[in-house]
């Protein structure tokens, strides 16, 4: 199964979408801003996914199905910089929009959904997730045509059968329908947005207190929680609330009764980030990294598997991505081909001409590629997870985790009954406080690895979203060679002394005062990595975006830096603990400067392991009897090095001449320079 996503945005273009609301925001511009932000995020996170944009209730039509009021602005294709610039033009040039697209009375939503469904037929068949996101402020498009409801419900069922998820993002209405004009507001050739897109990336909290995740979307089916003041309409503010029960909820419940609420997002204009977050969570779902069969003991996994499991990678290090080499003339990507050439004959070697060798002592053991493949297969064995036994959960220590853990979920499609068996195993292991020890071969060619299986029950947030999924963590266990025997000296502080107890109490006070506030009401204080983006990656992506879209570079805020302003309130506690631990003369600046001072070369001379001891050699006596040439090269070099004379590249005869000259110069200064014998 491919891991590509496909999402089609549908934006309502009827006149009510261009009427500013009470906050002065234009619903159509809000929708285009969200689509443009999604394009920018997608082009950085997963540029191979498919996105498209369909405008409905338009004056002009652009579609191959001859439907009135439907304008396919972007067909299904990967996001690109030109498409983002086209969205900016769509939002900033109202005159061009009125001329080429225009606004019209509401059309049949059934035709728009039918077009959306057929746009997905143009994609490759194996797409992991397909979605349609509708942006509108019309809670009842079928008010003029009651039969439209049944047609749209039937069309929504067809989307579900085609594995297409339908989502509604409702935008607060502006003027009532009776007061909305029949055309967009007065246009200007280069009109700017009523509300500019938020600068920077999604807002994140400061690390030190408090930890705040911001306002979340209202997913309830009630009316919007933010009433709009009256604008001259006799019906009051309730006339502007979006009521999904009038039309849209009938299209959502056919997908899943329990999931209908999550498919409807009310009051979406409250925050661009909050409105995009549900889509971003769907776009970044964890996908299976492999499948294995599981059994117990000596059971044959090929014929008697107990269950089938899917392997997931909960955490994968995000990287900047590899560079692509382009042709300097055509700007097309270049392909890389590798050829091995014989050193002696300069001929290109075929794969069968290449052998592999391993050095054993002074000999080289040669293997062919076929023999290497057979040895790997013999050592690794067939892929699978074999449970060897169970141990108390306290057996697995935190220090045992030396490799990234995996996560297991049942795969009902491969072995029927895997879900029930897996659920029973996880619940029983959790109740008894046990962990399973097993042997894992993840894929063909992988070496066997002892692993610990840790059960995990599902944990949900207060809004019902999954905080921790139901399944098993797979912790690769270390071998004996991986464990380091670390020996540390005993602490010099008297643990029973009063000073030690006072320092411990002061440290506890600092920890208690600086503890982050709970991330959600009624929960425990915790660190959530989704609140802190990688500043290096964000700066890299921001630079690429500014180059691709020809925009000004947008400075990225680093949320991993300490909250110095917040820590100022704890200065007295830090000072008190420092005075307890160190003498009055202690200065952090002086200590840091001493520790970080670069040592001079002379400081290392006595510690040079390559230095030759020449203290027992009488060079003057050897000069006198002419036996300097009998000394070894290292001794001669060391004599020269001690006197700062260069020795690199000198032969022994050159070294003897240099040493002779140095000794003669020294004796001349002393006033007695006997000529060496044989001179």
C-alpha positions as CSV (number, residue, x, y, z in Angstrom):
1,X,0.0,0.0,0.0
2,X,1.4,3.4,-1.0
3,X,1.5,6.0,1.7
4,X,0.4,8.9,-0.4
5,X,-2.6,11.2,0.5
6,X,-5.1,12.9,-1.7
7,X,-7.2,15.8,-0.6
8,X,-9.6,17.9,-2.6
9,X,-10.7,21.3,-1.2
10,X,-14.2,22.5,-2.1
11,X,-14.9,26.2,-1.5
12,X,-18.3,27.7,-1.8
13,X,-18.3,30.9,-3.9
14,X,-21.9,32.2,-3.5
15,X,-22.4,35.8,-2.6
16,X,-22.6,35.2,1.2
17,X,-19.0,34.0,1.2
18,X,-17.8,37.4,0.2
19,X,-19.8,39.4,2.8
20,X,-17.6,40.5,5.7
21,X,-18.6,39.2,9.1
22,X,-18.8,41.1,12.3
23,X,-15.0,40.9,12.7
24,X,-14.4,42.3,9.2
25,X,-13.2,39.0,7.9
26,X,-14.3,37.7,4.4
27,X,-15.2,33.9,4.6
28,X,-13.9,33.2,1.1
29,X,-10.5,34.7,1.9
30,X,-10.4,32.7,5.2
31,X,-11.0,29.5,3.2
32,X,-8.3,30.4,0.6
33,X,-5.8,31.3,3.3
34,X,-6.3,27.8,4.9
35,X,-5.9,26.1,1.6
36,X,-2.7,28.0,0.9
37,X,-1.3,27.3,4.3
38,X,-2.1,23.6,3.8
39,X,-0.3,23.7,0.4
40,X,2.8,25.2,2.0
41,X,2.8,22.7,4.8
42,X,2.3,19.8,2.4
43,X,5.0,20.8,0.0
44,X,7.5,20.6,2.8
45,X,6.2,17.6,4.7
46,X,5.1,15.3,1.9
47,X,5.5,16.8,-1.6
48,X,4.4,13.7,-3.4
49,X,0.8,13.8,-2.0
50,X,-2.1,15.0,-4.3
51,X,-4.1,18.2,-3.6
52,X,-6.8,19.9,-5.7
53,X,-9.2,22.8,-5.5
54,X,-12.8,22.9,-6.7
55,X,-14.9,26.1,-6.6
56,X,-18.6,25.7,-6.7
57,X,-21.5,28.2,-7.1
58,X,-19.4,30.1,-9.6
59,X,-20.7,32.2,-12.6
60,X,-18.2,30.6,-15.0
61,X,-17.7,26.9,-15.4
62,X,-14.5,24.9,-16.0
63,X,-15.0,21.1,-15.8
64,X,-15.1,18.3,-18.3
65,X,-18.6,17.2,-17.1
66,X,-20.4,20.4,-18.3
67,X,-21.8,21.2,-14.8
68,X,-22.9,24.8,-14.4
69,X,-21.4,26.6,-11.4
70,X,-18.4,24.3,-11.0
71,X,-14.9,25.6,-11.6
72,X,-11.9,23.2,-11.2
73,X,-9.2,25.7,-10.2
74,X,-6.6,23.0,-9.5
75,X,-6.7,19.4,-10.7
76,X,-5.4,16.6,-8.5
77,X,-1.6,17.0,-8.5
78,X,1.3,17.4,-6.1
79,X,1.6,20.9,-4.5
80,X,4.0,23.3,-6.2
81,X,5.2,26.9,-5.9
82,X,3.3,28.0,-9.1
83,X,0.0,26.7,-7.5
84,X,0.7,28.6,-4.3
85,X,1.2,31.8,-6.3
86,X,-2.0,31.1,-8.2
87,X,-3.8,30.9,-4.8
88,X,-2.3,34.3,-3.8
89,X,-3.6,35.8,-7.1
90,X,-7.0,34.3,-6.5
91,X,-7.2,35.9,-3.1
92,X,-5.6,39.2,-3.9
93,X,-7.1,40.1,-7.3
94,X,-10.9,40.4,-6.9
95,X,-11.3,42.0,-10.3
96,X,-9.7,39.1,-12.0
97,X,-11.8,36.7,-9.9
98,X,-15.0,38.5,-10.9
99,X,-14.1,38.4,-14.6
100,X,-12.8,34.8,-14.9
101,X,-14.7,32.9,-12.1
102,X,-17.4,35.1,-10.6
103,X,-20.0,34.4,-8.0
104,X,-23.5,32.8,-8.6
105,X,-26.5,31.7,-6.6
106,X,-26.1,28.3,-4.8
107,X,-26.0,25.3,-7.1
108,X,-26.7,21.6,-6.4
109,X,-24.0,20.3,-3.9
110,X,-24.7,16.9,-5.5
111,X,-23.1,18.0,-8.7
112,X,-20.0,19.3,-6.8
113,X,-19.7,16.0,-4.9
114,X,-20.1,14.0,-8.1
115,X,-17.3,16.0,-9.7
116,X,-15.1,15.5,-6.6
117,X,-15.6,11.8,-6.7
118,X,-14.6,11.5,-10.4
119,X,-11.5,13.7,-9.8
120,X,-10.2,10.9,-7.6
121,X,-10.6,8.4,-10.5
122,X,-7.8,10.2,-12.3
123,X,-5.3,9.3,-9.5
124,X,-3.3,6.1,-9.1
125,X,-5.5,3.3,-7.6
126,X,-3.4,2.7,-4.5
127,X,-3.9,5.9,-2.5
128,X,-3.8,5.5,1.3
129,X,-6.1,8.3,2.3
130,X,-8.6,10.3,0.2
131,X,-10.5,13.3,1.6
132,X,-12.8,16.0,0.5
133,X,-12.8,19.2,2.7
134,X,-15.7,21.6,2.2
135,X,-15.4,25.3,3.2
136,X,-18.8,27.1,3.4
137,X,-20.9,29.3,5.5
138,X,-24.2,28.1,4.1
139,X,-25.7,25.6,6.6
140,X,-28.7,24.7,4.3
141,X,-27.9,24.7,0.6
142,X,-31.1,22.7,0.0
143,X,-33.5,25.3,1.2
144,X,-34.6,26.1,-2.3
145,X,-34.6,22.4,-3.5
146,X,-35.7,19.9,-0.8
147,X,-34.9,17.0,-3.2
148,X,-31.2,18.0,-3.1
149,X,-30.9,16.5,0.4
150,X,-31.6,12.9,-0.7
151,X,-29.4,13.3,-3.8
152,X,-26.5,14.5,-1.6
153,X,-26.9,11.8,1.0
154,X,-26.8,9.2,-1.8
155,X,-23.7,10.9,-3.2
156,X,-22.1,10.9,0.2
157,X,-22.6,7.2,0.5
158,X,-20.9,6.7,-2.8
159,X,-17.9,8.6,-1.5
160,X,-17.8,6.4,1.6
161,X,-17.9,3.3,-0.6
162,X,-15.0,4.8,-2.6
163,X,-13.0,5.2,0.6
164,X,-13.3,9.0,0.5
165,X,-13.7,10.9,3.7
166,X,-15.9,14.0,3.7
167,X,-15.1,16.8,6.1
168,X,-16.9,20.1,6.7
169,X,-15.2,23.3,7.8
170,X,-17.9,25.8,8.6
171,X,-17.1,29.5,8.5
172,X,-19.0,32.1,10.5
173,X,-21.4,33.9,8.2
174,X,-21.4,37.6,7.5
175,X,-24.5,39.4,6.5
176,X,-27.7,37.4,6.4
177,X,-28.7,36.0,3.0
178,X,-31.4,38.6,2.6
179,X,-28.9,41.4,3.0
180,X,-26.0,39.8,1.0
181,X,-25.4,41.3,-2.4
182,X,-25.6,39.2,-5.5
183,X,-22.0,39.8,-6.5
184,X,-18.7,40.1,-4.6
185,X,-17.9,43.4,-3.0
186,X,-16.3,46.3,-4.9
187,X,-13.0,45.1,-6.4
188,X,-9.7,46.8,-6.7
189,X,-7.0,45.7,-9.1
190,X,-4.6,44.7,-6.3
191,X,-6.8,44.3,-3.3
192,X,-5.2,43.2,-0.1
193,X,-6.7,40.7,2.4
194,X,-9.0,41.9,5.1
195,X,-7.1,39.5,7.5
196,X,-3.4,38.8,6.7
197,X,-2.1,35.3,7.2
198,X,-0.5,34.7,10.6
199,X,3.3,35.3,10.5
200,X,5.5,32.4,11.4
201,X,4.4,28.8,11.9
202,X,1.9,27.5,14.3
203,X,2.0,29.1,17.7
204,X,3.7,27.1,20.4
205,X,4.0,27.7,24.1
206,X,7.1,28.8,25.9
207,X,8.9,25.9,27.7
208,X,8.7,27.3,31.2
209,X,5.5,28.0,32.9
210,X,2.9,27.7,31.9
211,X,2.4,25.0,29.2
212,X,-0.6,26.0,27.1
213,X,-1.9,24.3,24.0
214,X,-4.2,27.1,23.1
215,X,-7.9,27.0,22.2
216,X,-9.2,23.8,20.5
217,X,-11.9,23.4,18.0
218,X,-15.5,22.9,19.1
219,X,-16.5,19.5,17.8
220,X,-19.9,19.5,19.2
221,X,-23.0,19.4,17.1
222,X,-24.6,22.4,18.8
223,X,-24.7,25.9,17.3
224,X,-21.5,27.9,17.1
225,X,-20.2,29.0,20.5
226,X,-19.4,32.5,19.3
227,X,-22.6,34.5,18.6
228,X,-22.3,37.3,16.1
229,X,-23.8,40.7,17.0
230,X,-26.8,41.8,15.0
231,X,-26.2,43.7,11.8
232,X,-29.7,45.1,11.2
233,X,-31.5,41.8,10.6
234,X,-34.6,41.3,12.7
235,X,-33.7,37.7,13.5
236,X,-30.8,38.7,15.7
237,X,-27.5,37.0,16.2
238,X,-28.9,33.4,16.0
239,X,-29.5,34.0,12.3
240,X,-25.7,34.0,11.8
241,X,-25.0,30.8,13.6
242,X,-24.1,27.7,11.6
243,X,-26.5,24.8,12.3
244,X,-25.1,21.6,10.8
245,X,-28.3,19.8,11.6
246,X,-30.1,21.6,8.8
247,X,-28.3,19.8,6.0
248,X,-24.6,18.7,6.5
249,X,-25.0,16.3,9.3
250,X,-27.1,14.0,7.1
251,X,-24.0,13.7,4.8
252,X,-21.6,12.9,7.6
253,X,-23.4,10.2,9.6
254,X,-23.4,7.8,6.7
255,X,-19.6,7.4,7.2
256,X,-19.7,6.4,10.8
257,X,-22.1,7.2,13.6
258,X,-19.4,7.7,16.2
259,X,-17.2,9.7,13.8
260,X,-19.8,12.1,12.5
261,X,-18.9,14.7,15.1
262,X,-15.2,14.7,14.1
263,X,-16.1,15.2,10.4
264,X,-17.8,18.5,11.2
265,X,-15.8,21.5,12.5
266,X,-17.8,24.5,13.6
267,X,-16.7,28.1,14.0
268,X,-13.6,27.3,11.9
269,X,-12.7,31.0,11.5
270,X,-11.6,31.3,15.1
271,X,-8.1,30.3,14.4
272,X,-6.2,29.2,11.2
273,X,-4.0,26.9,13.2
274,X,-6.9,25.2,15.0
275,X,-8.8,24.7,11.7
276,X,-5.7,23.2,10.0
277,X,-4.7,21.0,12.9
278,X,-7.4,18.3,12.2
279,X,-6.3,18.0,8.6
280,X,-2.6,17.9,9.5
281,X,-3.3,15.1,12.0
282,X,-5.0,13.1,9.3
283,X,-2.2,13.9,6.8
284,X,0.5,12.6,9.2
285,X,-1.1,9.3,10.3
286,X,1.2,6.6,11.3
287,X,1.6,4.1,8.6
288,X,2.6,0.5,8.9
289,X,6.4,-0.1,8.4
290,X,5.9,-3.9,8.0
291,X,3.9,-6.9,8.9
292,X,4.9,-10.0,10.9
293,X,3.3,-13.2,12.1
294,X,3.3,-13.9,15.8
295,X,3.5,-17.3,17.6
296,X,4.5,-18.8,20.9
297,X,7.3,-21.2,21.6
298,X,8.3,-23.6,18.8
299,X,5.1,-23.1,16.8
300,X,5.6,-23.0,13.0
301,X,4.7,-19.4,12.1
302,X,4.2,-20.2,8.5
303,X,1.4,-22.8,9.2
304,X,0.2,-22.1,12.8
305,X,0.4,-18.3,13.5
306,X,-1.4,-17.1,16.5
307,X,-2.0,-13.7,15.1
308,X,-0.7,-11.2,12.5
309,X,0.7,-7.8,13.6
310,X,1.5,-4.5,11.9
311,X,4.7,-2.8,12.9
312,X,4.7,1.0,13.3
313,X,7.5,3.5,14.0
314,X,6.2,6.0,16.6
315,X,9.2,8.3,16.3
316,X,11.3,8.9,13.2
317,X,14.0,11.5,13.1
318,X,12.9,14.3,10.6
319,X,15.6,15.3,8.2
320,X,16.0,18.0,5.6
321,X,15.9,15.6,2.7
322,X,18.6,14.8,0.2
323,X,19.5,17.2,-2.6
324,X,18.6,16.6,-6.2
325,X,21.2,17.1,-8.9
326,X,19.7,19.0,-11.9
327,X,20.9,19.5,-15.5
328,X,22.4,23.0,-15.8
329,X,20.7,23.5,-19.2
330,X,17.4,21.7,-19.0
331,X,16.8,21.9,-15.2
332,X,15.7,18.3,-15.2
333,X,16.7,15.8,-12.5
334,X,19.8,13.7,-13.2
335,X,19.9,10.0,-12.7
336,X,22.9,8.4,-11.1
337,X,24.4,5.2,-12.4
338,X,27.3,3.3,-10.8
339,X,29.8,1.2,-12.7
340,X,32.8,-0.7,-11.2
341,X,35.9,-0.7,-13.3
342,X,38.8,-3.1,-13.1
343,X,42.0,-1.4,-11.9
344,X,44.2,-3.5,-14.1
345,X,42.3,-3.7,-17.4
346,X,40.0,-0.7,-17.1
347,X,37.0,-2.9,-18.1
348,X,33.6,-2.5,-16.7
349,X,32.8,-5.3,-14.3
350,X,29.5,-7.2,-14.4
351,X,27.8,-8.2,-11.1
352,X,29.0,-11.8,-11.5
353,X,32.6,-10.6,-11.8
354,X,32.6,-9.0,-8.3
355,X,33.4,-11.1,-5.3
356,X,33.3,-10.3,-1.6
357,X,36.1,-11.0,0.8
358,X,36.7,-11.0,4.6
359,X,40.2,-10.7,6.1
360,X,41.0,-13.5,8.6
361,X,44.5,-13.0,9.9
362,X,46.8,-12.7,6.9
363,X,44.4,-14.5,4.6
364,X,41.4,-13.3,2.6
365,X,38.3,-15.5,2.5
366,X,36.4,-14.9,-0.8
367,X,32.7,-15.3,-1.2
368,X,30.4,-14.9,-4.2
369,X,27.3,-12.7,-4.1
370,X,25.1,-15.8,-4.2
371,X,27.0,-17.3,-1.2
372,X,26.6,-14.1,0.8
373,X,22.9,-14.1,0.1
374,X,22.6,-17.7,1.3
375,X,24.5,-17.0,4.5
376,X,22.3,-14.0,5.3
377,X,19.2,-16.1,4.8
378,X,20.6,-19.0,6.9
379,X,21.5,-16.6,9.8
380,X,18.3,-14.5,9.8
381,X,15.6,-17.0,9.2
382,X,12.0,-16.3,8.3
383,X,10.4,-13.0,9.4
384,X,8.2,-13.3,12.5
385,X,7.8,-12.6,16.2
386,X,8.2,-15.6,18.5
387,X,7.3,-15.2,22.2
388,X,9.7,-17.1,24.4
389,X,8.2,-16.3,27.8
390,X,7.0,-13.7,30.3
391,X,8.7,-11.7,33.0
392,X,7.6,-9.0,35.6
393,X,7.4,-5.6,34.0
394,X,10.1,-4.4,36.5
395,X,12.6,-6.5,34.6
396,X,12.8,-4.1,31.7
397,X,14.8,-1.0,32.8
398,X,14.9,2.4,31.2
399,X,18.6,1.9,30.5
400,X,17.7,-1.2,28.3
401,X,16.3,1.1,25.6
402,X,19.3,1.6,23.3
403,X,17.4,1.6,20.0
404,X,14.2,3.3,18.9
405,X,11.2,1.3,20.0
406,X,8.5,0.0,17.7
407,X,4.7,-0.3,18.2
408,X,2.5,-3.3,17.4
409,X,-1.1,-3.3,16.3
410,X,-3.2,-6.3,15.1
411,X,-3.6,-7.0,11.4
412,X,-7.1,-8.6,11.0
413,X,-6.7,-8.8,7.2
414,X,-3.8,-11.2,7.3
415,X,-5.0,-13.6,10.0
416,X,-8.7,-13.6,11.0
417,X,-9.2,-13.3,14.7
418,X,-5.9,-11.4,15.3
419,X,-7.8,-8.4,16.9
420,X,-9.5,-10.5,19.6
421,X,-6.3,-12.5,20.3
422,X,-4.2,-9.4,20.5
423,X,-6.6,-7.5,22.7
424,X,-6.9,-10.5,25.1
425,X,-3.1,-10.8,25.3
426,X,-2.5,-7.1,26.0
427,X,-5.2,-6.9,28.7
428,X,-4.0,-10.0,30.5
429,X,-0.4,-8.9,30.4
430,X,-1.4,-5.5,31.8
431,X,-3.6,-7.0,34.6
432,X,-0.8,-9.4,35.7
433,X,2.0,-6.8,35.4
434,X,4.0,-8.8,32.9
435,X,6.1,-8.2,29.8
436,X,6.8,-10.7,27.1
437,X,10.3,-11.6,25.9
438,X,10.5,-12.6,22.3
439,X,12.6,-13.0,19.2
440,X,11.9,-10.6,16.4
441,X,12.9,-10.9,12.7
442,X,11.3,-7.8,11.2
443,X,11.9,-8.6,7.5
444,X,13.8,-10.8,5.2
445,X,17.6,-10.5,5.7
446,X,17.2,-8.9,9.2
447,X,19.1,-10.5,12.0
448,X,17.2,-11.9,15.0
449,X,16.8,-9.6,17.9
450,X,15.6,-10.2,21.5
451,X,12.9,-7.8,22.3
452,X,10.6,-6.9,25.2
453,X,6.9,-6.4,24.6
454,X,5.3,-3.8,26.8
455,X,1.5,-3.7,26.9
456,X,-0.2,-0.3,26.7
457,X,-3.9,0.5,27.2
458,X,-5.6,3.3,25.3
459,X,-5.6,6.7,26.9
460,X,-7.8,9.5,25.7
461,X,-7.8,13.3,26.0
462,X,-10.8,15.0,27.6
463,X,-12.1,15.8,24.1
464,X,-12.1,12.1,23.1
465,X,-9.0,12.2,20.9
466,X,-6.5,9.4,21.4
467,X,-3.5,10.4,23.5
468,X,-2.0,6.9,23.7
469,X,-3.2,4.1,21.4
470,X,-4.0,0.5,22.4
471,X,-1.1,-1.9,21.5
472,X,2.3,-3.1,22.5
473,X,5.7,-1.3,22.6
474,X,8.6,-3.3,21.2
475,X,11.9,-2.5,23.0
476,X,15.0,-4.1,21.4
477,X,17.0,-5.5,24.3
478,X,20.8,-5.0,24.5
479,X,23.3,-7.8,24.3
480,X,26.0,-8.4,26.9
481,X,28.5,-6.6,24.7
482,X,26.3,-3.5,24.6
483,X,26.3,-3.0,28.4
484,X,29.0,-0.8,29.8
485,X,30.3,-1.4,33.3
486,X,30.5,2.2,34.7
487,X,32.1,2.7,38.0
488,X,31.8,6.1,39.7
489,X,33.5,7.3,42.9
490,X,31.4,7.7,46.0
491,X,30.1,11.2,46.7
492,X,32.2,13.2,49.0
493,X,29.2,14.9,50.6
494,X,28.0,13.4,53.9
495,X,24.5,12.2,53.0
496,X,23.5,12.3,56.7
497,X,24.8,15.8,57.2
498,X,22.4,18.8,57.8
499,X,23.9,20.7,54.9
500,X,23.1,17.9,52.5
501,X,19.5,17.7,53.7
502,X,19.1,21.5,53.3
503,X,20.4,21.4,49.7
504,X,18.1,18.6,48.8
505,X,15.1,20.5,50.2
506,X,16.1,23.6,48.3
507,X,16.5,21.6,45.1
508,X,13.0,20.1,45.6
509,X,11.6,23.6,46.1
510,X,13.2,24.8,42.8
511,X,11.8,21.7,41.0
512,X,8.3,22.3,42.4
513,X,8.3,26.0,41.6
514,X,9.6,25.5,38.0
515,X,7.3,22.6,37.1
516,X,5.3,23.1,33.9
517,X,1.6,23.5,34.3
518,X,-0.7,20.7,33.2
519,X,-1.2,20.5,29.4
520,X,-4.9,19.9,29.8
521,X,-7.3,20.5,32.6
522,X,-7.3,17.7,35.2
523,X,-4.2,16.0,33.8
524,X,-0.6,15.7,34.9
525,X,2.1,18.0,33.8
526,X,3.8,16.5,30.7
527,X,6.0,17.4,27.8
528,X,4.3,17.2,24.4
529,X,6.8,17.1,21.5
530,X,4.2,18.3,19.1
531,X,4.4,21.7,20.8
532,X,8.1,22.2,20.0
533,X,9.2,22.1,16.3
534,X,12.8,21.5,15.3
535,X,14.2,25.1,14.8
536,X,16.8,23.9,12.3
537,X,14.2,22.2,10.1
538,X,11.8,25.2,10.4
539,X,14.6,27.6,9.3
540,X,15.5,25.4,6.4
541,X,11.9,25.1,5.2
542,X,11.3,28.8,5.7
543,X,14.3,29.6,3.5
544,X,13.2,27.2,0.8
545,X,9.7,28.6,0.9
546,X,11.0,32.2,0.5
547,X,13.1,31.2,-2.4
548,X,10.5,29.1,-4.2
549,X,7.7,31.7,-3.7
550,X,9.9,34.7,-4.1
551,X,8.9,36.0,-0.7
552,X,10.8,37.7,2.1
553,X,12.5,35.3,4.5
554,X,10.3,34.8,7.5
555,X,12.3,34.6,10.7
556,X,11.5,31.4,12.7
557,X,11.2,31.6,16.4
558,X,13.1,29.0,18.4
559,X,10.9,27.6,21.1
560,X,13.6,25.3,22.5
561,X,15.5,28.3,24.1
562,X,15.1,28.7,27.8
563,X,12.5,31.1,29.1
564,X,14.9,33.6,30.7
565,X,12.2,36.0,31.5
566,X,10.2,33.4,33.4
567,X,13.3,32.1,35.2
568,X,14.1,35.5,36.6
569,X,11.5,34.9,39.2
570,X,13.6,32.0,40.6
571,X,16.9,33.9,40.8
572,X,16.8,33.9,44.6
573,X,16.3,30.2,44.8
574,X,19.2,29.6,42.4
575,X,21.5,31.9,44.4
576,X,20.5,30.2,47.7
577,X,21.3,26.7,46.4
578,X,24.6,27.9,44.9
579,X,25.7,29.5,48.2
580,X,24.9,26.2,50.0
581,X,26.9,24.1,47.6
582,X,30.0,26.3,47.0
583,X,32.3,28.6,49.0
584,X,31.8,32.3,49.1
585,X,34.7,32.8,46.7
586,X,33.1,30.7,44.0
587,X,32.3,32.5,40.8
588,X,30.4,30.7,38.0
589,X,32.0,33.0,35.4
590,X,35.6,32.3,36.6
591,X,34.9,28.5,36.8
592,X,33.4,28.4,33.3
593,X,36.3,30.4,31.9
594,X,38.9,28.1,33.5
595,X,37.1,25.0,32.3
596,X,36.8,26.2,28.8
597,X,40.3,27.7,28.5
598,X,42.3,26.3,25.6
599,X,45.5,24.7,26.7
600,X,48.8,25.7,25.1
601,X,51.0,23.2,23.2
602,X,53.6,23.3,26.0
603,X,51.0,21.8,28.4
604,X,50.8,18.6,26.4
605,X,54.6,18.1,25.7
606,X,55.1,16.0,28.8
607,X,52.0,13.9,28.0
608,X,52.9,13.2,24.3
609,X,52.9,9.4,24.0
610,X,55.1,9.6,20.9
611,X,57.9,11.5,22.7
612,X,61.2,9.5,23.0
613,X,63.1,9.6,26.2
614,X,66.7,10.8,25.3
615,X,67.7,11.8,28.9
616,X,70.3,8.9,29.0
617,X,72.1,9.8,25.7
618,X,75.3,11.8,25.9
619,X,75.2,13.7,22.6
620,X,78.4,15.6,23.3
621,X,80.4,12.4,23.9
622,X,79.0,10.8,20.8
623,X,79.9,14.0,18.9
624,X,83.4,13.8,20.2
625,X,83.9,10.1,19.3
626,X,82.0,10.4,16.0
627,X,79.2,7.9,16.8
628,X,76.2,10.1,16.3
629,X,75.3,8.1,13.2
630,X,74.8,5.0,15.3
631,X,71.8,6.5,17.1
632,X,68.4,5.6,15.9
633,X,66.2,8.0,13.8
634,X,63.6,8.6,16.6
635,X,66.4,9.6,19.0
636,X,67.9,12.0,16.4
637,X,64.5,13.4,15.6
638,X,63.6,14.0,19.3
639,X,66.9,15.9,19.8
640,X,66.0,18.2,16.9
641,X,62.4,18.6,18.1
642,X,63.5,19.7,21.6
643,X,65.4,22.5,19.9
644,X,62.5,23.5,17.6
645,X,64.3,22.2,14.5
646,X,62.1,20.8,11.6
647,X,62.5,17.1,10.9
648,X,59.8,16.3,8.4
649,X,61.1,14.6,5.3
650,X,64.7,14.4,6.5
651,X,66.7,11.2,6.0
652,X,69.0,9.8,8.7
653,X,72.1,11.3,7.1
654,X,70.4,14.7,7.2
655,X,69.4,14.3,10.8
656,X,73.0,13.4,11.7
657,X,74.2,16.6,10.0
658,X,71.6,18.7,11.8
659,X,72.5,17.2,15.2
660,X,76.2,17.7,14.5
661,X,75.6,21.3,13.6
662,X,73.5,22.0,16.7
663,X,76.1,20.4,19.1
664,X,79.0,22.3,17.4
665,X,77.1,25.6,17.8
666,X,76.5,24.8,21.4
667,X,80.1,24.0,22.1
668,X,81.3,27.1,20.3
669,X,79.2,29.2,22.6
670,X,80.8,27.4,25.6
671,X,84.3,28.1,24.2
672,X,85.4,24.5,23.7
673,X,84.6,22.7,20.5
674,X,86.7,19.6,20.1
675,X,86.6,18.2,16.6
676,X,84.9,14.9,16.3
677,X,87.0,11.9,15.5
678,X,87.3,11.2,11.8
679,X,86.6,14.8,11.0
